[in-house]
Amino acid sequence: MPSASQHYTIKISCPATSGIVAAVTSYLAGQGCYISEMSQFDDEFQDMFFMRAVFRFNTGVNADLANLRAGFDDVAQRFDMRWELFDNSRPMPVLLMVSKYDHCLTDLLYRHHKGELDMRITAIVSNHLDLRPMAEREGIRFIYLPVNKDNKAQQEAELLKIVEETGTELVVLARYMQILSDELCDKLAGRAINIHHSFLPGFKGAKPYHQAWERGVKLIGATAHYVTADLDEGPIIEQQVQRVDHTYLPEDLVAIGRDTETVALSKAVKYHLEHRVFLNNERTVIFR
C-alpha cells in the first residue's frame, strides 16, 4: 500500500472547453501515474473550469517531478491553464495571529496535535501578551507586535518580514482583533484566512452577540473567509450556523458563537491545507 508521502495534488483552472479532463488524465497516465481522487466543476456563468486531482506514481516508476512539471507545461499552454502541483508529504508552513481570545487558537492547536491539520506552525504573532504562555507551552515561537495608530505601518512591515523569513504560505487570523491595511491585504491575497461572527454587517461594533440578542435573532453563526481590503467581505470558504430562540441569554449566544467560530475556521484552514479551495473572482470553488 503506497504511503501518504507518495501522493501529490494538482490544481487546475482554465477557460471551459472540450478535452481538458482527457488531456490531463492521459498525460498523468503516460507519466506512470495513478489518479486516486479527482473532482471537477464547470462554472457556466463565468465559463471557467476547475479541477483537482490526487495522484501517485505507480510502483517501479521513477518519481521525477521536475520532468512531470516540464512536460505538463505543454498541456497547460494548450488550454491556457493556471495550475499548481503540491507534494502532499510536505506540511504547509502556517503563521497564526491572535489577540486576547484563545478559543480559535486552542482549537487549531488541538486539531494539529491530533493530525487533522497537516501544517507546520512557523510562529504565533499577537498584538497582546495574553496568549504568550499558551505558545510557550507548545514550544511555538511567540512574537509580540503591539499595534497603535502611530506604528501600524511599521508593525505590518515587520509582519511581512516574518512571513518571508519563515517561508509562511498561509496566515490565519484566529480572532486577531486588528484591521489590516489595504496594502497588507493585497500582499497576502489568497493566503490569509479570517474568522468573524456572521452578524456582520448587520451587527457591527462592540458586543455583536448582545446586539443580536436584543434583536431576537433565530440563527447565529460564523464565517471564515479570505482576507481582502473590503473588511469582512472576502471570498467565503466556510460558514457554520446554529438555531437559537428566546430562551437564550446573551452569554449563551457568546458561548455558541465561540463554538461556531472554531468549527468554521478549522474547516476553512483544512480545506486550504489540502488544496481544495479555488478562488473564483469574489467567490470560491471548494472540492470537499
Secondary structure, 3 states (H helix, E strand, C coil): CCCHHHEEEEEEEEECCCCHHHHHHHHHHHCCEEEEEEEEEEECCCCEEEEEEEEEECCCCCCCHHHHHHHHHHHHHHHCCEEEEEECCCCEEEEEEECCCCHHHHHHHHHHHCCCCCEEEEEEEECCCCCHHHHHHCCCCEEECCCCCCCHHHHHHHHHHHHHHHCCCEEEECCCCCCCCHHHHHHCCCCEEEEEECCCCCCCCCCHHHHHHHHCCCEEEEEEEECCCCCCCCCEEEEEEEECCCCCCHHHHHHHHHHHHHHHHHHHHHHHHCCCEEEECCEEEECC
